[in-house]
Amino acid sequence: MKKSLVLAMAMALGVTASAYAANPFSDVPAGHWAYDSINKLAAAGVIEGYGDSTFGGDKLMTRYEMAQIVAKAMAKGANVDKLAAEFADELDNLGVRVAALEKKADNVKITGTIKASYASYDGDKLGKTGKKGTSDTRRFTNHQGRLRSDIFVTGQVNDDWTYTAMLRNQQFFTGEDANAGEEDVKFQRAYVNGKVGGVAVQAGRYNKTDITGGNIHDNRMDGVQASYGKDVKLTAGYGKATDANAVADNDVAYAELTAKIGAVDANAGYYKFKNLEKAADDDAIWTVGLGFNLAKDLKFSGNYMRSDIDKVTVSSDAKDGKATFDKTSKDGYVLNLAYKGAKASEAGSWGLNASYYDQGAGTVVAHTMDGIYFDEGFKGYSVGANYALAKNIVAGVTYYDLESKEAKGTPDAQTLWSQVVFSF
């Protein structure tokens, strides 16, 4: 294969350089028809010529030399699918060199989701008495339409470490939050992942979902955590929860243990929130749980939780008021059933899910659910379904029906939540 033919093929790759370099090859005069293209390709690092500063445009080259040019063009982001297919064997045999080029080209990745959601709320708001049916309580209804865009940027620091950032913009179109949405883009997450010996480390601002799936805490945290193991894994972390409404002096320490025992997934966790706002005290929470398949595609999971606080003061609907509950349940448990599940990569896939909640006030800091719940403790259920409308487009709907565990008169709340998620 002649170099002149290779040059013509390389020109079709569309590789460009930001600036022209000085003529790197002594045998390519300024008046040659391919002078400009050769300089562009050399500046972009696609072609190198020979060690004696010549290009050798009339020489024959091997398929391996051609594969090296294709590999370099791929690393620059050029569309070379046909050439890559033609020289697949040679590219594969280049092994580490090609892999290194591809890794460099993929050093930074951008992914994201766009979530359009609509929710309908209906429930009781309590006054300072903490009782339903008194003069300072009322029934409320609200509708909320929201568009949330999350952009993830992931960069490869080296073979062992990566950096991840997430930018978020959200807008509210209906309900009490309409016209008050976050029109600016904000950093929601920024953290590194890596290894120190056999220990996996995560540090920065990351989303911390507790081991129960978020029934205790599911929100951002500024901190660091370390994990060790695979089938049996221990994770420990410390940081500050970023939800100031959940905790006043928001230090939190936690330890989690997961184990796969045959067909059973088991877990245990401990979480210590300093000065939980609604308790005006520290809150230590223990949890144990397990999960397993009841039948094909049907999974059961459950968690028991235990808090060490039993008195809470929560926000009420009264102006500048609080409702105090002198005695609340310390215990909590959540049971889940899930059948199949929609997969973004598989159009037409679908799933059903149902959960039952019975949680004392101290077992909830920042719950993951989209429904309204009661800070003094709540119980009730949710049912939901999801369906992949097309590849990377998933729709879902969930209904929540919950009631207070502690307030007199048993106030309740219902939420109908729906969303469509576009992933890219």
Order of alpha helices (4+ residues) and beta strands (2+ residues): alpha-alpha-alpha-alpha-alpha-alpha-beta-beta-beta-beta-beta-beta-beta-beta-beta-beta-beta-beta-beta-beta-beta-beta-beta-beta
